[in-house]
């Protein structure tokens, strides 16, 4: 006997069974052959959607460092050269740029902490510069270009000079910085 959605006897004949499948499976009631809200087919689709969301988030996280990388002119002003003499307090070789933290004593005796951006750690290592090259406490002179952001004590470093006269090029290559030097 067949029943419709209202539970009453169906007026249809055996064609109803043919429309919904084999009458022997799941008791032969056509409602049993309708998709459940989370049947295997829809569950597979939900799993695929979840996998796509996870993959998209992963791509975003991978691409985020690339978005963080910038050209010289986006952040620094070639018309504001700086020459800073100070003592290294910290030296970071982290991607995408290295950072020299420098305490500079002004004419008034006040200490100002500067952050000097350098080239990528990989580029610096190819030039022979390592973490041990600039230990805290080392006095240096940095030539570079000031940040465009007013009131900040940040600069893009180009050359470092040690008290004994040795010079290092710590600038980035290929960023549009003035007087940049090609990689060797």
C-alpha positions, 0 to 999 in steps of 0.5 A: 500500500502507498501513502502520500505526504499526508499519510493517506492512501495514494491514488497512484499505482505502481508508477510511483515506485518507479519514480522513486526507486526500488520498493524493497529498499527502505520499506518502499515509502517514497519519502525514504528516497528523498534527500535528507538535509545532510545526506552523503551527497550534501555532506560531500559538498559541505566538506568540499566547501570547507576544504575550499575555505581552509585552502583560501585562508591558507593562501591568504596567510601565505600571501600576507608577507608579500602584501607587507613588502613595499617599494622604497617610495611607498614608505621612505622619502628620497628627499630627506636623507639622514645621517645618524650616529648612535649605538646599536641596541638590537639587530633583527634579521627577520623577513621581509627586512632586517631592522637595526635599532639605534639609540642616537644622542641629540645635541641636547643630550636626549636619546632618541631610539631609531629603527633602521630598515635594511635589506632582506636577511637573505640578501644581507647574508649573500653580502657576508653580513650575519647576526654577529656582524652588528652586536648590541653596543656597537657604535655606527654611523648610518646613512639613509632616508627618513620615513614619510610618516611624520613624527616617527624615528624610522629610516631606510638604511643604505650604508653603515660605517664603523668607527674603524672606517669599515663600510657595509651596504645594508640597503635593499636592492630593486626597491627604487631606493636612490643610489641602490647597488646591484646584488653581486 
